[in-house]
């Protein structure tokens, strides 16, 4: 059985911005809006790290996901995974 995450993030990626929400098992949530420049994507990455988020799932059309993937792919390790599908991540 897959280990459940304490915090997960869902991100909706658009041409000029992304909107993301981090959900915790305790029921808290935090949302943020970030631009699609490299500086803004790096801010998004830092926001995910600062919030100890264990998993990021994204929804995107066309190729808008590519820069997000490029930056967040460096987070992929045993503690954080990057999912490219829309799914329910907290099994409460």
Long-range contacts (C-beta under 8 A, 24 or more apart in sequence): 4-90, 4-91, 5-54, 5-55, 5-89, 5-90, 6-52, 6-54, 7-51, 7-52, 7-53, 7-54, 8-53, 8-54, 8-55, 8-56, 8-57, 8-89, 8-90, 9-48, 9-51, 9-53, 9-55, 9-56, 9-57, 10-56, 10-57, 10-58, 10-59, 10-89, 11-44, 11-56, 11-57, 11-58, 11-59, 11-68, 12-58, 12-59, 12-60, 13-58, 13-59, 13-60, 13-64, 13-65, 13-68, 14-64, 15-62, 15-64, 18-44, 18-68, 20-44, 20-47, 20-48, 20-56, 22-48, 22-51, 22-53, 23-89, 23-90, 25-90, 25-92, 36-64, 36-67, 38-67, 38-71, 41-67, 41-68, 41-71, 42-71, 44-68, 44-71, 44-72, 45-71, 45-72, 45-74, 45-75, 48-72, 48-75, 48-80, 49-75, 53-80, 54-79, 54-80, 54-81, 55-80, 55-81, 55-82, 55-83, 55-89, 56-80, 56-81, 56-82, 56-83, 57-83, 57-84, 57-85, 57-86, 57-87, 57-89, 58-82, 58-83, 58-84, 59-86
